[in-house]
Amino acid sequence: MELAKVERTAAGATESSSGRPRLASGVTGIFLEGRIDSERATHALRSAKAEIAALSDDWRVAKDVGRIIHLVKR
């Protein structure tokens, strides 16, 4: 995965390579645990793959160990 180009602004916001603004935060990692792919899920993110894709502008997979996926900030 290619790291997103980030430009800091005076307001503390950043901009990803897609051009979408985002706020700088202190969170540097996310753990997705126990995700089971399900077509019967009632929400839009029915699998870990869909959730990772939704977060991919700002987060990348650092480690994938079975049902535990560690994402880190780009």
A tleap script that builds the chain and sets N, CA, C and O, in Angstrom:
source leaprc.protein.ff14SB
mol = sequence {
  NMET GLU LEU ALA LYS VAL GLU ARG THR ALA
  ALA GLY ALA THR GLU SER SER SER GLY ARG
  PRO ARG LEU ALA SER GLY VAL THR GLY ILE
  PHE LEU GLU GLY ARG ILE ASP SER GLU ARG
  ALA THR HIE ALA LEU ARG SER ALA LYS ALA
  GLU ILE ALA ALA LEU SER ASP ASP TRP ARG
  VAL ALA LYS ASP VAL GLY ARG ILE ILE HIE
  LEU VAL LYS CARG
}
set mol.1.N position { 0.833 -1.184 0.000 }
set mol.1.CA position { 0.000 0.000 0.000 }
set mol.1.C position { 0.876 1.245 0.000 }
set mol.1.O position { 1.906 1.294 0.672 }
set mol.2.N position { 0.464 2.226 -0.743 }
set mol.2.CA position { 1.211 3.470 -0.831 }
set mol.2.C position { 0.800 4.394 0.306 }
set mol.2.O position { -0.388 4.558 0.585 }
set mol.3.N position { 1.783 4.994 0.958 }
set mol.3.CA position { 1.474 5.931 2.038 }
set mol.3.C position { 0.893 7.210 1.452 }
set mol.3.O position { 1.362 7.714 0.431 }
set mol.4.N position { -0.126 7.719 2.112 }
set mol.4.CA position { -0.795 8.938 1.644 }
set mol.4.C position { 0.079 10.148 1.943 }
set mol.4.O position { 0.714 10.224 2.994 }
set mol.5.N position { 0.102 11.085 1.015 }
set mol.5.CA position { 0.798 12.350 1.222 }
set mol.5.C position { -0.048 13.193 2.158 }
set mol.5.O position { -1.244 13.376 1.931 }
set mol.6.N position { 0.568 13.702 3.201 }
set mol.6.CA position { -0.173 14.472 4.194 }
set mol.6.C position { 0.427 15.865 4.299 }
set mol.6.O position { 1.642 16.020 4.423 }
set mol.7.N position { -0.423 16.866 4.249 }
set mol.7.CA position { 0.005 18.247 4.417 }
set mol.7.C position { -0.707 18.837 5.628 }
set mol.7.O position { -1.935 18.798 5.718 }
set mol.8.N position { 0.055 19.370 6.534 }
set mol.8.CA position { -0.532 19.958 7.737 }
set mol.8.C position { -0.952 21.399 7.454 }
set mol.8.O position { -0.293 22.126 6.711 }
set mol.9.N position { -2.051 21.781 8.060 }
set mol.9.CA position { -2.518 23.162 7.919 }
set mol.9.C position { -2.399 23.854 9.268 }
set mol.9.O position { -2.143 23.205 10.281 }
set mol.10.N position { -2.582 25.150 9.283 }
set mol.10.CA position { -2.485 25.925 10.519 }
set mol.10.C position { -3.534 25.501 11.530 }
set mol.10.O position { -3.321 25.646 12.734 }
set mol.11.N position { -4.663 24.979 11.068 }
set mol.11.CA position { -5.746 24.590 11.973 }
set mol.11.C position { -5.532 23.205 12.578 }
set mol.11.O position { -6.347 22.770 13.391 }
set mol.12.N position { -4.478 22.506 12.214 }
set mol.12.CA position { -4.222 21.182 12.759 }
set mol.12.C position { -4.898 20.077 11.974 }
set mol.12.O position { -4.815 18.910 12.359 }
set mol.13.N position { -5.560 20.414 10.889 }
set mol.13.CA position { -6.181 19.403 10.048 }
set mol.13.C position { -5.148 18.905 9.047 }
set mol.13.O position { -4.158 19.583 8.770 }
set mol.14.N position { -5.387 17.720 8.511 }
set mol.14.CA position { -4.493 17.174 7.496 }
set mol.14.C position { -5.313 16.838 6.270 }
set mol.14.O position { -6.542 16.797 6.324 }
set mol.15.N position { -4.634 16.598 5.170 }
set mol.15.CA position { -5.314 16.240 3.932 }
set mol.15.C position { -4.673 14.969 3.390 }
set mol.15.O position { -3.451 14.898 3.258 }
set mol.16.N position { -5.481 13.974 3.077 }
set mol.16.CA position { -4.955 12.728 2.534 }
set mol.16.C position { -4.695 12.897 1.045 }
set mol.16.O position { -5.056 13.915 0.455 }
set mol.17.N position { -4.060 11.881 0.435 }
set mol.17.CA position { -3.757 11.961 -0.990 }
set mol.17.C position { -5.025 12.022 -1.833 }
set mol.17.O position { -4.982 12.456 -2.984 }
set mol.18.N position { -6.157 11.591 -1.270 }
set mol.18.CA position { -7.419 11.666 -2.004 }
set mol.18.C position { -8.004 13.078 -1.958 }
set mol.18.O position { -8.999 13.361 -2.625 }
set mol.19.N position { -7.383 13.967 -1.167 }
set mol.19.CA position { -7.850 15.342 -1.084 }
set mol.19.C position { -8.910 15.559 -0.024 }
set mol.19.O position { -9.363 16.687 0.175 }
set mol.20.N position { -9.318 14.485 0.670 }
set mol.20.CA position { -10.341 14.638 1.715 }
set mol.20.C position { -9.693 15.154 2.995 }
set mol.20.O position { -8.693 14.596 3.447 }
set mol.21.N position { -10.252 16.219 3.591 }
set mol.21.CA position { -9.688 16.727 4.839 }
set mol.21.C position { -9.942 15.764 5.987 }
set mol.21.O position { -10.946 15.052 5.993 }
set mol.22.N position { -9.043 15.739 6.951 }
set mol.22.CA position { -9.227 14.929 8.147 }
set mol.22.C position { -8.556 15.645 9.312 }
set mol.22.O position { -7.611 16.407 9.108 }
set mol.23.N position { -9.027 15.412 10.512 }
set mol.23.CA position { -8.455 16.036 11.693 }
set mol.23.C position { -7.333 15.176 12.237 }
set mol.23.O position { -7.416 13.948 12.221 }
set mol.24.N position { -6.286 15.822 12.719 }
set mol.24.CA position { -5.198 15.098 13.364 }
set mol.24.C position { -5.692 14.608 14.720 }
set mol.24.O position { -6.379 15.343 15.429 }
set mol.25.N position { -5.354 13.383 15.085 }
set mol.25.CA position { -5.784 12.855 16.370 }
set mol.25.C position { -4.644 12.105 17.030 }
set mol.25.O position { -3.622 11.838 16.398 }
set mol.26.N position { -4.815 11.766 18.298 }
set mol.26.CA position { -3.809 11.034 19.040 }
set mol.26.C position { -3.901 9.533 18.855 }
set mol.26.O position { -3.033 8.809 19.341 }
set mol.27.N position { -4.915 9.043 18.176 }
set mol.27.CA position { -5.079 7.606 17.960 }
set mol.27.C position { -4.102 7.169 16.882 }
set mol.27.O position { -4.083 7.737 15.790 }
set mol.28.N position { -3.291 6.163 17.182 }
set mol.28.CA position { -2.296 5.698 16.216 }
set mol.28.C position { -2.520 4.258 15.788 }
set mol.28.O position { -1.836 3.776 14.886 }
set mol.29.N position { -3.459 3.562 16.409 }
set mol.29.CA position { -3.709 2.176 16.035 }
set mol.29.C position { -5.126 1.746 16.333 }
set mol.29.O position { -5.766 2.249 17.257 }
set mol.30.N position { -5.613 0.795 15.527 }
set mol.30.CA position { -6.939 0.210 15.716 }
set mol.30.C position { -6.784 -1.299 15.624 }
set mol.30.O position { -6.085 -1.795 14.740 }
set mol.31.N position { -7.427 -2.039 16.526 }
set mol.31.CA position { -7.469 -3.494 16.439 }
set mol.31.C position { -8.887 -3.913 16.056 }
set mol.31.O position { -9.852 -3.548 16.727 }
set mol.32.N position { -9.004 -4.678 14.977 }
set mol.32.CA position { -10.276 -5.295 14.603 }
set mol.32.C position { -10.190 -6.735 15.088 }
set mol.32.O position { -9.330 -7.496 14.643 }
set mol.33.N position { -11.079 -7.104 15.998 }
set mol.33.CA position { -11.023 -8.451 16.568 }
set mol.33.C position { -12.335 -9.183 16.361 }
set mol.33.O position { -13.412 -8.596 16.467 }
set mol.34.N position { -12.235 -10.464 16.067 }
set mol.34.CA position { -13.392 -11.339 16.027 }
set mol.34.C position { -14.381 -11.060 14.924 }
set mol.34.O position { -15.558 -11.397 15.059 }
set mol.35.N position { -13.939 -10.446 13.822 }
set mol.35.CA position { -14.855 -10.185 12.721 }
set mol.35.C position { -15.147 -11.481 11.973 }
set mol.35.O position { -14.231 -12.210 11.591 }
set mol.36.N position { -16.405 -11.754 11.771 }
set mol.36.CA position { -16.825 -12.921 11.012 }
set mol.36.C position { -17.630 -12.411 9.823 }
set mol.36.O position { -18.637 -11.725 9.997 }
set mol.37.N position { -17.184 -12.749 8.612 }
set mol.37.CA position { -17.899 -12.320 7.417 }
set mol.37.C position { -19.312 -12.883 7.440 }
set mol.37.O position { -19.510 -14.069 7.703 }
set mol.38.N position { -20.300 -12.025 7.161 }
set mol.38.CA position { -21.688 -12.474 7.210 }
set mol.38.C position { -22.538 -11.693 6.217 }
set mol.38.O position { -22.569 -10.463 6.246 }
set mol.39.N position { -23.216 -12.405 5.351 }
set mol.39.CA position { -24.157 -11.773 4.433 }
set mol.39.C position { -25.429 -11.349 5.166 }
set mol.39.O position { -26.203 -10.544 4.650 }
set mol.40.N position { -25.647 -11.888 6.368 }
set mol.40.CA position { -26.853 -11.544 7.135 }
set mol.40.C position { -26.658 -10.331 8.029 }
set mol.40.O position { -27.578 -9.941 8.748 }
set mol.41.N position { -25.476 -9.727 7.997 }
set mol.41.CA position { -25.221 -8.551 8.832 }
set mol.41.C position { -26.188 -7.428 8.448 }
set mol.41.O position { -26.535 -7.272 7.277 }
set mol.42.N position { -26.613 -6.657 9.432 }
set mol.42.CA position { -27.577 -5.585 9.179 }
set mol.42.C position { -26.907 -4.241 8.886 }
set mol.42.O position { -27.599 -3.279 8.555 }
set mol.43.N position { -25.602 -4.150 8.997 }
set mol.43.CA position { -24.884 -2.909 8.718 }
set mol.43.C position { -24.123 -3.032 7.396 }
set mol.43.O position { -24.002 -4.126 6.845 }
set mol.44.N position { -23.617 -1.918 6.896 }
set mol.44.CA position { -22.968 -1.891 5.575 }
set mol.44.C position { -21.622 -2.614 5.550 }
set mol.44.O position { -21.207 -3.109 4.502 }
set mol.45.N position { -20.939 -2.679 6.689 }
set mol.45.CA position { -19.621 -3.321 6.742 }
set mol.45.C position { -19.793 -4.779 7.154 }
set mol.45.O position { -19.735 -5.113 8.338 }
set mol.46.N position { -20.003 -5.632 6.173 }
set mol.46.CA position { -20.337 -7.034 6.430 }
set mol.46.C position { -19.126 -7.934 6.595 }
set mol.46.O position { -19.279 -9.127 6.858 }
set mol.47.N position { -17.918 -7.384 6.445 }
set mol.47.CA position { -16.713 -8.201 6.565 }
set mol.47.C position { -15.537 -7.324 6.996 }
set mol.47.O position { -15.590 -6.098 6.902 }
set mol.48.N position { -14.487 -7.971 7.466 }
set mol.48.CA position { -13.277 -7.233 7.834 }
set mol.48.C position { -12.699 -6.551 6.599 }
set mol.48.O position { -12.195 -5.432 6.689 }
set mol.49.N position { -12.766 -7.217 5.443 }
set mol.49.CA position { -12.247 -6.647 4.196 }
set mol.49.C position { -12.972 -5.338 3.858 }
set mol.49.O position { -12.332 -4.369 3.450 }
set mol.50.N position { -14.294 -5.303 4.022 }
set mol.50.CA position { -15.073 -4.090 3.753 }
set mol.50.C position { -14.722 -2.989 4.748 }
set mol.50.O position { -14.655 -1.818 4.377 }
set mol.51.N position { -14.500 -3.353 5.999 }
set mol.51.CA position { -14.154 -2.368 7.023 }
set mol.51.C position { -12.771 -1.778 6.757 }
set mol.51.O position { -12.575 -0.572 6.902 }
set mol.52.N position { -11.818 -2.612 6.372 }
set mol.52.CA position { -10.471 -2.134 6.040 }
set mol.52.C position { -10.530 -1.209 4.831 }
set mol.52.O position { -9.863 -0.175 4.811 }
set mol.53.N position { -11.313 -1.565 3.835 }
set mol.53.CA position { -11.452 -0.724 2.640 }
set mol.53.C position { -12.038 0.647 3.001 }
set mol.53.O position { -11.620 1.668 2.454 }
set mol.54.N position { -13.000 0.664 3.918 }
set mol.54.CA position { -13.630 1.924 4.330 }
set mol.54.C position { -12.649 2.823 5.079 }
set mol.54.O position { -12.778 4.047 5.042 }
set mol.55.N position { -11.680 2.230 5.750 }
set mol.55.CA position { -10.705 2.992 6.538 }
set mol.55.C position { -9.400 3.255 5.791 }
set mol.55.O position { -8.514 3.921 6.327 }
set mol.56.N position { -9.264 2.754 4.580 }
set mol.56.CA position { -7.975 2.724 3.885 }
set mol.56.C position { -7.373 4.092 3.539 }
set mol.56.O position { -6.163 4.180 3.328 }
set mol.57.N position { -8.169 5.152 3.474 }
set mol.57.CA position { -7.589 6.474 3.212 }
set mol.57.C position { -6.678 6.926 4.355 }
set mol.57.O position { -5.680 7.610 4.127 }
set mol.58.N position { -7.022 6.544 5.567 }
set mol.58.CA position { -6.293 7.024 6.737 }
set mol.58.C position { -5.541 5.942 7.509 }
set mol.58.O position { -4.695 6.257 8.347 }
set mol.59.N position { -5.839 4.677 7.236 }
set mol.59.CA position { -5.254 3.570 7.997 }
set mol.59.C position { -4.739 2.498 7.047 }
set mol.59.O position { -5.277 2.314 5.955 }
set mol.60.N position { -3.684 1.785 7.472 }
set mol.60.CA position { -3.153 0.665 6.695 }
set mol.60.C position { -2.992 -0.542 7.613 }
set mol.60.O position { -2.842 -0.396 8.826 }
set mol.61.N position { -3.025 -1.728 7.026 }
set mol.61.CA position { -2.877 -2.958 7.804 }
set mol.61.C position { -1.411 -3.128 8.165 }
set mol.61.O position { -0.546 -3.177 7.290 }
set mol.62.N position { -1.137 -3.217 9.466 }
set mol.62.CA position { 0.223 -3.454 9.940 }
set mol.62.C position { 0.453 -4.948 10.139 }
set mol.62.O position { 1.536 -5.461 9.856 }
set mol.63.N position { -0.585 -5.648 10.634 }
set mol.63.CA position { -0.452 -7.075 10.903 }
set mol.63.C position { -1.827 -7.721 10.854 }
set mol.63.O position { -2.808 -7.167 11.351 }
set mol.64.N position { -1.885 -8.893 10.252 }
set mol.64.CA position { -3.128 -9.647 10.136 }
set mol.64.C position { -2.856 -11.051 10.657 }
set mol.64.O position { -2.146 -11.832 10.024 }
set mol.65.N position { -3.431 -11.368 11.821 }
set mol.65.CA position { -3.237 -12.679 12.435 }
set mol.65.C position { -4.608 -13.293 12.668 }
set mol.65.O position { -5.226 -13.088 13.713 }
set mol.66.N position { -5.074 -14.046 11.685 }
set mol.66.CA position { -6.375 -14.684 11.819 }
set mol.66.C position { -7.480 -13.663 11.933 }
set mol.66.O position { -7.700 -12.862 11.025 }
set mol.67.N position { -8.181 -13.696 13.065 }
set mol.67.CA position { -9.309 -12.776 13.270 }
set mol.67.C position { -8.898 -11.508 14.007 }
set mol.67.O position { -9.764 -10.756 14.453 }
set mol.68.N position { -7.626 -11.255 14.143 }
set mol.68.CA position { -7.150 -10.014 14.765 }
set mol.68.C position { -6.342 -9.264 13.718 }
set mol.68.O position { -5.342 -9.764 13.202 }
set mol.69.N position { -6.798 -8.047 13.415 }
set mol.69.CA position { -6.126 -7.216 12.403 }
set mol.69.C position { -5.727 -5.904 13.069 }
set mol.69.O position { -6.556 -5.227 13.677 }
set mol.70.N position { -4.453 -5.555 12.946 }
set mol.70.CA position { -3.950 -4.318 13.531 }
set mol.70.C position { -3.773 -3.294 12.413 }
set mol.70.O position { -3.032 -3.527 11.458 }
set mol.71.N position { -4.462 -2.155 12.540 }
set mol.71.CA position { -4.341 -1.053 11.591 }
set mol.71.C position { -3.547 0.068 12.238 }
set mol.71.O position { -3.701 0.327 13.431 }
set mol.72.N position { -2.704 0.732 11.469 }
set mol.72.CA position { -1.956 1.886 11.975 }
set mol.72.C position { -2.235 3.086 11.085 }
set mol.72.O position { -2.562 2.955 9.905 }
set mol.73.N position { -2.099 4.243 11.681 }
set mol.73.CA position { -2.356 5.506 10.979 }
set mol.73.C position { -1.331 5.717 9.881 }
set mol.73.O position { -0.146 5.442 10.067 }
set mol.74.N position { -1.784 6.200 8.745 }
set mol.74.CA position { -0.866 6.508 7.631 }
set mol.74.C position { -0.109 7.763 7.916 }
set mol.74.O position { 0.711 8.188 7.101 }
savepdb mol mol.pdb
quit
